[in-house]
Every structure is written in C-alpha cells, then in structure tokens.
Amino acid sequence: MNTHFKFCEDRLERITDWIQNHVTQGRLAGLSVQIARPNHIIYKQHCGLADREAGIKVDDQTLWRIYSMTKL
C-alpha cells in the first residue's frame, strides 16, 4: 500500500480561510480541523473559542461533544 501522499499547500490554506470565516461570521464559536494519514498529520488548525463565556481558545486539549446524527 502506498503511504506517500502529496498535498497542495495552497489548497490546505483554503481550509484555514474557510474555518476562520465561520468563526469571524459567528456561525461557530470555535472549531478544529485535522487531516491525517497513517503515522503522519498532514494539516492541523484551531480557530475560535472552546468556551465563549470564559474566553478559552480552542487548542489540542479541547474536548468536543459529538452527537449521533443518524437517528431520527
């Protein structure tokens, strides 16, 4: 299996712009995006706040609540 992947830095930077726009426009308080391949993190970016009231920024230690989106 080929484990060598090439990613265009310009296209990855578009992700940064996208997440920054969501925070700037108030759609999300904060978010984190990570793209990984086996044994290698290709891209990681945090933006915004994990806790608006306390002013705590999103970082590597932020815990996220994830709910099932498959139930009716």
HTML snippet that shows the backbone in 3Dmol.js (N, CA, C, O; Angstrom):
<script src="https://3Dmol.org/build/3Dmol-min.js"></script>
<div id="view" style="width:600px;height:400px;position:relative"></div>
<script>
const pdb = `
ATOM      1  N   MET A   1       0.846  -1.191   0.000  1.00  0.00           N
ATOM      2  CA  MET A   1       0.000   0.000   0.000  1.00  0.00           C
ATOM      3  C   MET A   1       0.882   1.241   0.000  1.00  0.00           C
ATOM      4  O   MET A   1       1.857   1.316   0.748  1.00  0.00           O
ATOM      5  N   ASN A   2       0.542   2.202  -0.830  1.00  0.00           N
ATOM      6  CA  ASN A   2       1.314   3.435  -0.921  1.00  0.00           C
ATOM      7  C   ASN A   2       0.958   4.358   0.241  1.00  0.00           C
ATOM      8  O   ASN A   2      -0.201   4.744   0.396  1.00  0.00           O
ATOM      9  N   THR A   3       1.949   4.710   1.055  1.00  0.00           N
ATOM     10  CA  THR A   3       1.697   5.585   2.203  1.00  0.00           C
ATOM     11  C   THR A   3       2.245   6.979   1.975  1.00  0.00           C
ATOM     12  O   THR A   3       2.265   7.787   2.903  1.00  0.00           O
ATOM     13  N   HIS A   4       2.691   7.284   0.759  1.00  0.00           N
ATOM     14  CA  HIS A   4       3.219   8.610   0.449  1.00  0.00           C
ATOM     15  C   HIS A   4       2.122   9.424  -0.222  1.00  0.00           C
ATOM     16  O   HIS A   4       1.636   9.066  -1.295  1.00  0.00           O
ATOM     17  N   PHE A   5       1.740  10.511   0.416  1.00  0.00           N
ATOM     18  CA  PHE A   5       0.675  11.354  -0.094  1.00  0.00           C
ATOM     19  C   PHE A   5       1.221  12.760  -0.277  1.00  0.00           C
ATOM     20  O   PHE A   5       1.984  13.253   0.553  1.00  0.00           O
ATOM     21  N   LYS A   6       0.827  13.398  -1.362  1.00  0.00           N
ATOM     22  CA  LYS A   6       1.225  14.775  -1.600  1.00  0.00           C
ATOM     23  C   LYS A   6      -0.015  15.649  -1.505  1.00  0.00           C
ATOM     24  O   LYS A   6      -1.070  15.321  -2.047  1.00  0.00           O
ATOM     25  N   PHE A   7       0.131  16.755  -0.815  1.00  0.00           N
ATOM     26  CA  PHE A   7      -0.964  17.694  -0.659  1.00  0.00           C
ATOM     27  C   PHE A   7      -0.501  19.071  -1.083  1.00  0.00           C
ATOM     28  O   PHE A   7       0.628  19.472  -0.797  1.00  0.00           O
ATOM     29  N   CYS A   8      -1.359  19.782  -1.752  1.00  0.00           N
ATOM     30  CA  CYS A   8      -1.060  21.127  -2.217  1.00  0.00           C
ATOM     31  C   CYS A   8      -1.239  22.094  -1.043  1.00  0.00           C
ATOM     32  O   CYS A   8      -2.321  22.198  -0.466  1.00  0.00           O
ATOM     33  N   GLU A   9      -0.162  22.793  -0.704  1.00  0.00           N
ATOM     34  CA  GLU A   9      -0.208  23.737   0.424  1.00  0.00           C
ATOM     35  C   GLU A   9      -1.251  24.834   0.193  1.00  0.00           C
ATOM     36  O   GLU A   9      -1.920  25.255   1.136  1.00  0.00           O
ATOM     37  N   ASP A  10      -1.393  25.298  -1.045  1.00  0.00           N
ATOM     38  CA  ASP A  10      -2.378  26.345  -1.337  1.00  0.00           C
ATOM     39  C   ASP A  10      -3.797  25.870  -1.062  1.00  0.00           C
ATOM     40  O   ASP A  10      -4.623  26.633  -0.560  1.00  0.00           O
ATOM     41  N   ARG A  11      -4.080  24.625  -1.385  1.00  0.00           N
ATOM     42  CA  ARG A  11      -5.424  24.098  -1.151  1.00  0.00           C
ATOM     43  C   ARG A  11      -5.673  23.872   0.329  1.00  0.00           C
ATOM     44  O   ARG A  11      -6.787  24.087   0.808  1.00  0.00           O
ATOM     45  N   LEU A  12      -4.656  23.444   1.059  1.00  0.00           N
ATOM     46  CA  LEU A  12      -4.803  23.285   2.508  1.00  0.00           C
ATOM     47  C   LEU A  12      -5.047  24.642   3.158  1.00  0.00           C
ATOM     48  O   LEU A  12      -5.808  24.734   4.122  1.00  0.00           O
ATOM     49  N   GLU A  13      -4.421  25.688   2.651  1.00  0.00           N
ATOM     50  CA  GLU A  13      -4.611  27.033   3.195  1.00  0.00           C
ATOM     51  C   GLU A  13      -6.051  27.499   2.999  1.00  0.00           C
ATOM     52  O   GLU A  13      -6.541  28.317   3.777  1.00  0.00           O
ATOM     53  N   ARG A  14      -6.732  26.998   1.983  1.00  0.00           N
ATOM     54  CA  ARG A  14      -8.148  27.333   1.779  1.00  0.00           C
ATOM     55  C   ARG A  14      -8.988  26.828   2.947  1.00  0.00           C
ATOM     56  O   ARG A  14      -9.994  27.444   3.300  1.00  0.00           O
ATOM     57  N   ILE A  15      -8.583  25.712   3.549  1.00  0.00           N
ATOM     58  CA  ILE A  15      -9.290  25.199   4.723  1.00  0.00           C
ATOM     59  C   ILE A  15      -9.165  26.191   5.869  1.00  0.00           C
ATOM     60  O   ILE A  15     -10.139  26.470   6.567  1.00  0.00           O
ATOM     61  N   THR A  16      -7.958  26.722   6.059  1.00  0.00           N
ATOM     62  CA  THR A  16      -7.744  27.720   7.112  1.00  0.00           C
ATOM     63  C   THR A  16      -8.650  28.919   6.899  1.00  0.00           C
ATOM     64  O   THR A  16      -9.274  29.396   7.847  1.00  0.00           O
ATOM     65  N   ASP A  17      -8.731  29.409   5.681  1.00  0.00           N
ATOM     66  CA  ASP A  17      -9.612  30.540   5.373  1.00  0.00           C
ATOM     67  C   ASP A  17     -11.064  30.196   5.660  1.00  0.00           C
ATOM     68  O   ASP A  17     -11.806  31.018   6.199  1.00  0.00           O
ATOM     69  N   TRP A  18     -11.472  28.983   5.301  1.00  0.00           N
ATOM     70  CA  TRP A  18     -12.856  28.541   5.500  1.00  0.00           C
ATOM     71  C   TRP A  18     -13.218  28.507   6.979  1.00  0.00           C
ATOM     72  O   TRP A  18     -14.272  29.012   7.365  1.00  0.00           O
ATOM     73  N   ILE A  19     -12.362  27.920   7.814  1.00  0.00           N
ATOM     74  CA  ILE A  19     -12.693  27.829   9.235  1.00  0.00           C
ATOM     75  C   ILE A  19     -12.646  29.210   9.884  1.00  0.00           C
ATOM     76  O   ILE A  19     -13.458  29.514  10.758  1.00  0.00           O
ATOM     77  N   GLN A  20     -11.702  30.044   9.463  1.00  0.00           N
ATOM     78  CA  GLN A  20     -11.630  31.400  10.006  1.00  0.00           C
ATOM     79  C   GLN A  20     -12.895  32.183   9.670  1.00  0.00           C
ATOM     80  O   GLN A  20     -13.403  32.922  10.513  1.00  0.00           O
ATOM     81  N   ASN A  21     -13.404  32.034   8.464  1.00  0.00           N
ATOM     82  CA  ASN A  21     -14.642  32.722   8.067  1.00  0.00           C
ATOM     83  C   ASN A  21     -15.829  32.270   8.906  1.00  0.00           C
ATOM     84  O   ASN A  21     -16.664  33.099   9.269  1.00  0.00           O
ATOM     85  N   HIS A  22     -15.929  31.003   9.220  1.00  0.00           N
ATOM     86  CA  HIS A  22     -17.036  30.513  10.042  1.00  0.00           C
ATOM     87  C   HIS A  22     -17.006  31.146  11.431  1.00  0.00           C
ATOM     88  O   HIS A  22     -18.055  31.480  11.982  1.00  0.00           O
ATOM     89  N   VAL A  23     -15.831  31.309  11.991  1.00  0.00           N
ATOM     90  CA  VAL A  23     -15.712  31.933  13.317  1.00  0.00           C
ATOM     91  C   VAL A  23     -15.957  33.440  13.216  1.00  0.00           C
ATOM     92  O   VAL A  23     -16.700  34.001  14.021  1.00  0.00           O
ATOM     93  N   THR A  24     -15.348  34.083  12.254  1.00  0.00           N
ATOM     94  CA  THR A  24     -15.487  35.535  12.087  1.00  0.00           C
ATOM     95  C   THR A  24     -16.942  35.936  11.855  1.00  0.00           C
ATOM     96  O   THR A  24     -17.393  36.955  12.379  1.00  0.00           O
ATOM     97  N   GLN A  25     -17.676  35.149  11.078  1.00  0.00           N
ATOM     98  CA  GLN A  25     -19.065  35.466  10.763  1.00  0.00           C
ATOM     99  C   GLN A  25     -20.042  34.987  11.831  1.00  0.00           C
ATOM    100  O   GLN A  25     -21.249  35.190  11.701  1.00  0.00           O
ATOM    101  N   GLY A  26     -19.531  34.352  12.888  1.00  0.00           N
ATOM    102  CA  GLY A  26     -20.372  33.950  14.006  1.00  0.00           C
ATOM    103  C   GLY A  26     -21.144  32.665  13.803  1.00  0.00           C
ATOM    104  O   GLY A  26     -22.019  32.353  14.611  1.00  0.00           O
ATOM    105  N   ARG A  27     -20.859  31.908  12.761  1.00  0.00           N
ATOM    106  CA  ARG A  27     -21.550  30.632  12.546  1.00  0.00           C
ATOM    107  C   ARG A  27     -21.147  29.599  13.590  1.00  0.00           C
ATOM    108  O   ARG A  27     -21.960  28.777  14.013  1.00  0.00           O
ATOM    109  N   LEU A  28     -19.882  29.651  13.998  1.00  0.00           N
ATOM    110  CA  LEU A  28     -19.357  28.737  15.011  1.00  0.00           C
ATOM    111  C   LEU A  28     -18.505  29.522  15.988  1.00  0.00           C
ATOM    112  O   LEU A  28     -17.818  30.471  15.609  1.00  0.00           O
ATOM    113  N   ALA A  29     -18.555  29.120  17.250  1.00  0.00           N
ATOM    114  CA  ALA A  29     -17.707  29.775  18.252  1.00  0.00           C
ATOM    115  C   ALA A  29     -16.257  29.355  18.060  1.00  0.00           C
ATOM    116  O   ALA A  29     -15.344  30.164  18.227  1.00  0.00           O
ATOM    117  N   GLY A  30     -16.045  28.101  17.712  1.00  0.00           N
ATOM    118  CA  GLY A  30     -14.701  27.594  17.506  1.00  0.00           C
ATOM    119  C   GLY A  30     -14.744  26.234  16.854  1.00  0.00           C
ATOM    120  O   GLY A  30     -15.753  25.532  16.914  1.00  0.00           O
ATOM    121  N   LEU A  31     -13.654  25.871  16.237  1.00  0.00           N
ATOM    122  CA  LEU A  31     -13.568  24.562  15.627  1.00  0.00           C
ATOM    123  C   LEU A  31     -12.110  24.164  15.443  1.00  0.00           C
ATOM    124  O   LEU A  31     -11.193  24.979  15.545  1.00  0.00           O
ATOM    125  N   SER A  32     -11.937  22.881  15.167  1.00  0.00           N
ATOM    126  CA  SER A  32     -10.609  22.321  14.970  1.00  0.00           C
ATOM    127  C   SER A  32     -10.691  21.352  13.805  1.00  0.00           C
ATOM    128  O   SER A  32     -11.631  20.563  13.711  1.00  0.00           O
ATOM    129  N   VAL A  33      -9.704  21.413  12.915  1.00  0.00           N
ATOM    130  CA  VAL A  33      -9.663  20.524  11.764  1.00  0.00           C
ATOM    131  C   VAL A  33      -8.305  19.834  11.751  1.00  0.00           C
ATOM    132  O   VAL A  33      -7.264  20.461  11.948  1.00  0.00           O
ATOM    133  N   GLN A  34      -8.346  18.528  11.515  1.00  0.00           N
ATOM    134  CA  GLN A  34      -7.104  17.775  11.382  1.00  0.00           C
ATOM    135  C   GLN A  34      -7.257  16.782  10.238  1.00  0.00           C
ATOM    136  O   GLN A  34      -8.262  16.077  10.140  1.00  0.00           O
ATOM    137  N   ILE A  35      -6.252  16.737   9.381  1.00  0.00           N
ATOM    138  CA  ILE A  35      -6.202  15.764   8.294  1.00  0.00           C
ATOM    139  C   ILE A  35      -4.972  14.914   8.546  1.00  0.00           C
ATOM    140  O   ILE A  35      -3.865  15.429   8.700  1.00  0.00           O
ATOM    141  N   ALA A  36      -5.179  13.604   8.586  1.00  0.00           N
ATOM    142  CA  ALA A  36      -4.065  12.708   8.901  1.00  0.00           C
ATOM    143  C   ALA A  36      -4.045  11.525   7.941  1.00  0.00           C
ATOM    144  O   ALA A  36      -5.066  11.096   7.404  1.00  0.00           O
ATOM    145  N   ARG A  37      -2.864  11.039   7.760  1.00  0.00           N
ATOM    146  CA  ARG A  37      -2.613   9.806   7.030  1.00  0.00           C
ATOM    147  C   ARG A  37      -1.855   8.904   7.980  1.00  0.00           C
ATOM    148  O   ARG A  37      -1.376   9.374   9.012  1.00  0.00           O
ATOM    149  N   PRO A  38      -1.732   7.638   7.670  1.00  0.00           N
ATOM    150  CA  PRO A  38      -1.058   6.736   8.608  1.00  0.00           C
ATOM    151  C   PRO A  38       0.287   7.298   9.096  1.00  0.00           C
ATOM    152  O   PRO A  38       1.205   7.555   8.316  1.00  0.00           O
ATOM    153  N   ASN A  39       0.355   7.472  10.401  1.00  0.00           N
ATOM    154  CA  ASN A  39       1.571   7.929  11.076  1.00  0.00           C
ATOM    155  C   ASN A  39       2.026   9.333  10.704  1.00  0.00           C
ATOM    156  O   ASN A  39       3.190   9.675  10.910  1.00  0.00           O
ATOM    157  N   HIS A  40       1.126  10.153  10.160  1.00  0.00           N
ATOM    158  CA  HIS A  40       1.539  11.491   9.747  1.00  0.00           C
ATOM    159  C   HIS A  40       0.355  12.455   9.754  1.00  0.00           C
ATOM    160  O   HIS A  40      -0.673  12.178   9.136  1.00  0.00           O
ATOM    161  N   ILE A  41       0.491  13.567  10.439  1.00  0.00           N
ATOM    162  CA  ILE A  41      -0.533  14.615  10.408  1.00  0.00           C
ATOM    163  C   ILE A  41      -0.179  15.546   9.259  1.00  0.00           C
ATOM    164  O   ILE A  41       0.904  16.131   9.227  1.00  0.00           O
ATOM    165  N   ILE A  42      -1.108  15.674   8.318  1.00  0.00           N
ATOM    166  CA  ILE A  42      -0.902  16.492   7.128  1.00  0.00           C
ATOM    167  C   ILE A  42      -1.238  17.953   7.417  1.00  0.00           C
ATOM    168  O   ILE A  42      -0.541  18.863   6.969  1.00  0.00           O
ATOM    169  N   TYR A  43      -2.318  18.164   8.175  1.00  0.00           N
ATOM    170  CA  TYR A  43      -2.820  19.510   8.410  1.00  0.00           C
ATOM    171  C   TYR A  43      -3.518  19.546   9.750  1.00  0.00           C
ATOM    172  O   TYR A  43      -4.271  18.631  10.085  1.00  0.00           O
ATOM    173  N   LYS A  44      -3.273  20.611  10.536  1.00  0.00           N
ATOM    174  CA  LYS A  44      -3.985  20.787  11.802  1.00  0.00           C
ATOM    175  C   LYS A  44      -4.125  22.276  12.055  1.00  0.00           C
ATOM    176  O   LYS A  44      -3.152  23.026  11.987  1.00  0.00           O
ATOM    177  N   GLN A  45      -5.352  22.696  12.349  1.00  0.00           N
ATOM    178  CA  GLN A  45      -5.606  24.112  12.605  1.00  0.00           C
ATOM    179  C   GLN A  45      -6.741  24.254  13.613  1.00  0.00           C
ATOM    180  O   GLN A  45      -7.739  23.537  13.537  1.00  0.00           O
ATOM    181  N   HIS A  46      -6.586  25.176  14.552  1.00  0.00           N
ATOM    182  CA  HIS A  46      -7.625  25.510  15.519  1.00  0.00           C
ATOM    183  C   HIS A  46      -8.029  26.957  15.308  1.00  0.00           C
ATOM    184  O   HIS A  46      -7.224  27.786  14.883  1.00  0.00           O
ATOM    185  N   CYS A  47      -9.283  27.248  15.608  1.00  0.00           N
ATOM    186  CA  CYS A  47      -9.751  28.612  15.451  1.00  0.00           C
ATOM    187  C   CYS A  47     -10.898  28.870  16.409  1.00  0.00           C
ATOM    188  O   CYS A  47     -11.749  28.003  16.609  1.00  0.00           O
ATOM    189  N   GLY A  48     -10.929  30.040  16.994  1.00  0.00           N
ATOM    190  CA  GLY A  48     -12.051  30.457  17.823  1.00  0.00           C
ATOM    191  C   GLY A  48     -11.962  29.996  19.261  1.00  0.00           C
ATOM    192  O   GLY A  48     -10.890  29.675  19.775  1.00  0.00           O
ATOM    193  N   LEU A  49     -13.132  29.975  19.900  1.00  0.00           N
ATOM    194  CA  LEU A  49     -13.223  29.708  21.328  1.00  0.00           C
ATOM    195  C   LEU A  49     -13.889  28.370  21.637  1.00  0.00           C
ATOM    196  O   LEU A  49     -14.887  27.994  21.021  1.00  0.00           O
ATOM    197  N   ALA A  50     -13.316  27.667  22.602  1.00  0.00           N
ATOM    198  CA  ALA A  50     -13.928  26.444  23.116  1.00  0.00           C
ATOM    199  C   ALA A  50     -15.012  26.798  24.128  1.00  0.00           C
ATOM    200  O   ALA A  50     -15.994  26.071  24.276  1.00  0.00           O
ATOM    201  N   ASP A  51     -14.829  27.917  24.823  1.00  0.00           N
ATOM    202  CA  ASP A  51     -15.792  28.393  25.823  1.00  0.00           C
ATOM    203  C   ASP A  51     -15.905  29.905  25.683  1.00  0.00           C
ATOM    204  O   ASP A  51     -15.007  30.641  26.092  1.00  0.00           O
ATOM    205  N   ARG A  52     -17.021  30.372  25.098  1.00  0.00           N
ATOM    206  CA  ARG A  52     -17.214  31.810  24.884  1.00  0.00           C
ATOM    207  C   ARG A  52     -17.218  32.594  26.179  1.00  0.00           C
ATOM    208  O   ARG A  52     -16.557  33.627  26.297  1.00  0.00           O
ATOM    209  N   GLU A  53     -17.972  32.093  27.156  1.00  0.00           N
ATOM    210  CA  GLU A  53     -18.131  32.828  28.409  1.00  0.00           C
ATOM    211  C   GLU A  53     -16.802  33.002  29.148  1.00  0.00           C
ATOM    212  O   GLU A  53     -16.543  34.061  29.720  1.00  0.00           O
ATOM    213  N   ALA A  54     -15.972  31.976  29.137  1.00  0.00           N
ATOM    214  CA  ALA A  54     -14.685  32.035  29.842  1.00  0.00           C
ATOM    215  C   ALA A  54     -13.559  32.553  28.949  1.00  0.00           C
ATOM    216  O   ALA A  54     -12.457  32.816  29.431  1.00  0.00           O
ATOM    217  N   GLY A  55     -13.832  32.701  27.647  1.00  0.00           N
ATOM    218  CA  GLY A  55     -12.815  33.190  26.726  1.00  0.00           C
ATOM    219  C   GLY A  55     -11.688  32.201  26.481  1.00  0.00           C
ATOM    220  O   GLY A  55     -10.566  32.604  26.173  1.00  0.00           O
ATOM    221  N   ILE A  56     -11.974  30.907  26.616  1.00  0.00           N
ATOM    222  CA  ILE A  56     -10.948  29.871  26.424  1.00  0.00           C
ATOM    223  C   ILE A  56     -10.872  29.496  24.948  1.00  0.00           C
ATOM    224  O   ILE A  56     -11.874  29.133  24.332  1.00  0.00           O
ATOM    225  N   LYS A  57      -9.670  29.591  24.394  1.00  0.00           N
ATOM    226  CA  LYS A  57      -9.471  29.282  22.981  1.00  0.00           C
ATOM    227  C   LYS A  57      -9.426  27.778  22.726  1.00  0.00           C
ATOM    228  O   LYS A  57      -9.083  26.986  23.604  1.00  0.00           O
ATOM    229  N   VAL A  58      -9.783  27.410  21.498  1.00  0.00           N
ATOM    230  CA  VAL A  58      -9.666  26.014  21.060  1.00  0.00           C
ATOM    231  C   VAL A  58      -8.183  25.666  20.969  1.00  0.00           C
ATOM    232  O   VAL A  58      -7.386  26.447  20.448  1.00  0.00           O
ATOM    233  N   ASP A  59      -7.819  24.495  21.478  1.00  0.00           N
ATOM    234  CA  ASP A  59      -6.441  24.012  21.370  1.00  0.00           C
ATOM    235  C   ASP A  59      -6.434  22.492  21.279  1.00  0.00           C
ATOM    236  O   ASP A  59      -7.488  21.871  21.148  1.00  0.00           O
ATOM    237  N   ASP A  60      -5.256  21.897  21.349  1.00  0.00           N
ATOM    238  CA  ASP A  60      -5.146  20.439  21.237  1.00  0.00           C
ATOM    239  C   ASP A  60      -5.843  19.693  22.365  1.00  0.00           C
ATOM    240  O   ASP A  60      -6.172  18.517  22.206  1.00  0.00           O
ATOM    241  N   GLN A  61      -6.075  20.341  23.491  1.00  0.00           N
ATOM    242  CA  GLN A  61      -6.690  19.694  24.646  1.00  0.00           C
ATOM    243  C   GLN A  61      -8.207  19.883  24.716  1.00  0.00           C
ATOM    244  O   GLN A  61      -8.845  19.378  25.640  1.00  0.00           O
ATOM    245  N   THR A  62      -8.790  20.596  23.760  1.00  0.00           N
ATOM    246  CA  THR A  62     -10.233  20.851  23.759  1.00  0.00           C
ATOM    247  C   THR A  62     -11.000  19.540  23.608  1.00  0.00           C
ATOM    248  O   THR A  62     -10.698  18.728  22.734  1.00  0.00           O
ATOM    249  N   LEU A  63     -11.992  19.347  24.468  1.00  0.00           N
ATOM    250  CA  LEU A  63     -12.878  18.187  24.381  1.00  0.00           C
ATOM    251  C   LEU A  63     -14.134  18.596  23.623  1.00  0.00           C
ATOM    252  O   LEU A  63     -14.699  19.659  23.881  1.00  0.00           O
ATOM    253  N   TRP A  64     -14.567  17.763  22.699  1.00  0.00           N
ATOM    254  CA  TRP A  64     -15.729  18.063  21.863  1.00  0.00           C
ATOM    255  C   TRP A  64     -16.848  17.076  22.172  1.00  0.00           C
ATOM    256  O   TRP A  64     -16.610  15.879  22.336  1.00  0.00           O
ATOM    257  N   ARG A  65     -18.050  17.586  22.247  1.00  0.00           N
ATOM    258  CA  ARG A  65     -19.231  16.737  22.359  1.00  0.00           C
ATOM    259  C   ARG A  65     -19.681  16.406  20.958  1.00  0.00           C
ATOM    260  O   ARG A  65     -19.941  17.299  20.152  1.00  0.00           O
ATOM    261  N   ILE A  66     -19.771  15.138  20.670  1.00  0.00           N
ATOM    262  CA  ILE A  66     -20.201  14.688  19.349  1.00  0.00           C
ATOM    263  C   ILE A  66     -21.453  13.842  19.536  1.00  0.00           C
ATOM    264  O   ILE A  66     -21.446  12.857  20.275  1.00  0.00           O
ATOM    265  N   TYR A  67     -22.513  14.233  18.867  1.00  0.00           N
ATOM    266  CA  TYR A  67     -23.790  13.544  18.981  1.00  0.00           C
ATOM    267  C   TYR A  67     -24.065  12.750  17.719  1.00  0.00           C
ATOM    268  O   TYR A  67     -23.610  13.113  16.635  1.00  0.00           O
ATOM    269  N   SER A  68     -24.807  11.672  17.863  1.00  0.00           N
ATOM    270  CA  SER A  68     -25.178  10.871  16.711  1.00  0.00           C
ATOM    271  C   SER A  68     -26.082  11.688  15.791  1.00  0.00           C
ATOM    272  O   SER A  68     -27.030  12.331  16.241  1.00  0.00           O
ATOM    273  N   MET A  69     -25.780  11.651  14.525  1.00  0.00           N
ATOM    274  CA  MET A  69     -26.595  12.367  13.539  1.00  0.00           C
ATOM    275  C   MET A  69     -27.319  11.380  12.639  1.00  0.00           C
ATOM    276  O   MET A  69     -27.812  11.753  11.575  1.00  0.00           O
ATOM    277  N   THR A  70     -27.385  10.111  13.063  1.00  0.00           N
ATOM    278  CA  THR A  70     -28.021   9.101  12.227  1.00  0.00           C
ATOM    279  C   THR A  70     -29.401   8.697  12.707  1.00  0.00           C
ATOM    280  O   THR A  70     -30.112   7.968  12.015  1.00  0.00           O
ATOM    281  N   LYS A  71     -29.791   9.170  13.897  1.00  0.00           N
ATOM    282  CA  LYS A  71     -31.099   8.796  14.438  1.00  0.00           C
ATOM    283  C   LYS A  71     -32.155   9.817  14.033  1.00  0.00           C
ATOM    284  O   LYS A  71     -31.858  10.995  13.837  1.00  0.00           O
ATOM    285  N   LEU A  72     -33.364   9.354  13.915  1.00  0.00           N
ATOM    286  CA  LEU A  72     -34.465  10.254  13.553  1.00  0.00           C
ATOM    287  C   LEU A  72     -35.022  10.956  14.748  1.00  0.00           C
ATOM    288  O   LEU A  72     -35.954  11.750  14.620  1.00  0.00           O
TER     289      LEU A  72
END
`;
const viewer = $3Dmol.createViewer("view");
viewer.addModel(pdb, "pdb");
viewer.setStyle({}, {cartoon: {color: "spectrum"}});
viewer.zoomTo();
viewer.render();
</script>
